[in-house]
Amino acid sequence: MTRNMGTADRIIRTIIALVVGWLYFTNRIQGTLGLVLMVVAAVFLLTSFVSFCPAYLPFKISTKGKDSA
């Protein structure tokens, strides 16, 4: 599993997940929409922690940038 996410991508996903979590726990979003958004937020957090997004694989997308080796 090679990393395919850059720093900016990881930061943006983390911020989005934190905002969705805050909105859910302050009851600004609720019901089915709230649950779906919380699942998406959990996936965003998981993928940002491991620096790998499986959805990028079929399209050969990488936001990591070039290696300087």
C-alpha positions, 0 to 999 in steps of 0.5 A: 500500500503506497501512499498517494495523499499529500499533506494538503489533502490530509489536512483538508480531509481532517478539517472536514471530518472535524467540522462534520463531527462538530455539526453532528454532536451539536445536533446541527445535522441529524438523522440519516444525513447525519449518520451518512456524513459521520461515516464519510468523516470517519473514512476521511480521518482513517484515510488521512491517518494512513495517507492512502485513499483507495478511491484514487487507485482506479484513476491513478491519482496521487496528491503526494507530489514527486519524490525528491530521491 
